[in-house]
Amino acid sequence: MTNCEFPKENASNEEIKEILKTTKTIAIVGISDDPTKASNSVAKYLINTGYEVIPINPKYEEILGLKCYPDLKSIPVKIDMVDVFRKPDVLESVINEAINIKPKTIWLQLGLCNNEAAEKARSHGIKVVMNKCTKIEHMNL
C-alpha cells in the first residue's frame, strides 16, 4: 500500500451528517497527549461538542483526564465510531481490530486511506469514512 492511496468509495456528505448525528461514543486510536497534535485537538473538540471520547494509546494511562486504553478490545463499553490517527502502514491491522468490536463506523483521518481494509469493514456492515477529519466535518454541519 502506498501513502498516496485515495478512497475508491467514501461516505457522502449526507451519510457523514447522519453518522455524526447518531454517534455518541468515539474511540480515538493513536491519540497523543501532545496538545499540538491533531489527534489531541480533535479529541478535545469532540468532547466539547458532547461526544464520549475514549483514548486508545498503549503508551499512556490517561489523556485529557480520561482513562486511556491500550487497544480497542480493552474498552468495556460499546463504541459507535473508531476514529483512526495512525500511520498508513498499520491501518489494515487497526481496521481488523476495529471489525472485531463491531462499531457502526470506522473513520480514517485526513491523509489516511486503505481501500482493501475498508471494503472488508463494509462487508461486515460497518460504515467507513476515509481521508476526512471528524472535527472539520462536524464544524461543517
Residue, then its C-alpha position, 0 to 999 in steps of 0.5 A: m500500500t502506498n501513502c498516496e492511496f485515495p478512497k475508491e468509495n467514501a461516505s457522502n456528505e449526507e451519510i457523514k451528517e447522519i453518522l455524526k448525528t447518531t454517534k455518541t461514543i468515539a474511540i480515538v486510536g493513536i491519540s497523543d497527549d501532545p496538545t499540538k497534535a491533531s489527534n489531541s485537538v480533535a479529541k478535545y473538540l469532540i468532547n466539547t461538542g458532547y461526544e464520549v471520547i475514549p483514548i486508545n494509546p498503549k503508551y499512556e494511562e490517561i489523556l485529557g483526564l480520561k482513562c486511556y486504553p491500550d487497544l480497542k478490545s480493552i474498552p468495556v463499553k460499546i463504541d459507535m465510531v473508531d476514529v483512526f490517527r495512525k500511520p498508513d502502514v498499520l491501518e489494515s491491522v487497526i481496521n481488523e481490530a476495529i471489525n472485531i468490536k463491531p462499531k457502526t463506523i470506522w473513520l480514517q483521518l485526513g491523509l489516511c486511506n486503505n481501500e482493501a481494509a475498508e471494503k472488508a469493514r463494509s462487508h461486515g456492515i460497518k460504515v467507513v469514512m476515509n481521508k476526512c477529519t471528524k472535527i472539520e466535518h462536524m464544524n461543517l454541519 
